[in-house]
Amino acid sequence: MAGMSTASQDESIFTVNAPGLDTSKIVADVQERVARKIKEGVYHDARIARAERANLVNLRDSDEFLQFYLTCLSDAAFVDISDFEIRERRRCFAPLLVGFKKTLWSLLKFYTYRLWSQQNQVNGLLVTAIEGVDQKYAAKIKALEERIAELEESKA
């Protein structure tokens, strides 16, 4: 299964000792749900791509690797520069800390917004360039394969 360690599925990394609990059924259920969600496209997300780095090693010999990697790269290329809610978990001085953090964030945002915008622009250009090179060479390889096939047919 994708995402598992190099240990076989029969070897357990840890054990659960709970009478009446069928861990193999739970594992099978989780595996089935993950497989279903993968087919539905639920996990086609940059966060999942980062979590699946180990699986990219297994795809390197596959024809799908480059396309999968380019999709992941495209999904993860842009830095999220939108505002976010600032909360404080500590109860002591929470309103004061939230106010301080909001003030600090508004000061930092002035500096970081331009930086993030430029980084997003560079990331987008790089992804576009890589995709363009991939498409160019894929078309060139296809044309060469067709040419080789024509030459082999005319020679035969």
Summary of the structure (lengths in Angstrom):
residues: 156
radius of gyration: 24.6
end to end distance: 46.1
largest distance: 85.4
contacts: 288
relative contact order: 0.06
helix: 68%
strand: 0%
